[in-house]
Amino acid sequence: MVTTWAALAEAMYLLGRDIGWKGQRLLWSLVEQGALLLIHVENDWIPGMIGAMERYRDRPMDLADASLLAAAESGGFTRIFSLDSDFHIYRLAGGQMLEVIP
């Protein structure tokens, strides 16, 4: 699995709020074990992220969501793990839907 720092930061916040350190530590374990790889937002992704945040401003789309959408487009991914129902609405460039897990 891959994620961005923005998405990891959001997940850490939500886990800390809802579960506490135990949940955050489990997420860190995935990173330490290499099961969750952190990728950096590339500068050439930024215009697409801005465009997506503007296009979905009625949701609204946050930075973490925009970074994941950009990572999917850049890496050619069509499957995403997210508990955020907005990913059922978001589309890749060209209008392709994402397969959202779970």
Stockholm file with secondary structure:
# STOCKHOLM 1.0

chainA/1-102         MVTTWAALAEAMYLLGRDIGWKGQRLLWSLVEQGALLLIHVENDWIPGMIGAMERYRDRPMDLADASLLAAAESGGFTRIFSLDSDFHIYRLAGGQMLEVIP
#=GR chainA/1-102 SS CEEEHHHHHHHHHHHHHHTCHHHHHHHHHHHHTTSSEEECCCGGGHHHHHHHHHHTTTSCCCHHHHHHHHHHHHHTCCEEECSCGGGGTCBCTTSCBCEEEC
#=GC SS_cons         CEEEHHHHHHHHHHHHHHTCHHHHHHHHHHHHTTSSEEECCCGGGHHHHHHHHHHTTTSCCCHHHHHHHHHHHHHTCCEEECSCGGGGTCBCTTSCBCEEEC
//
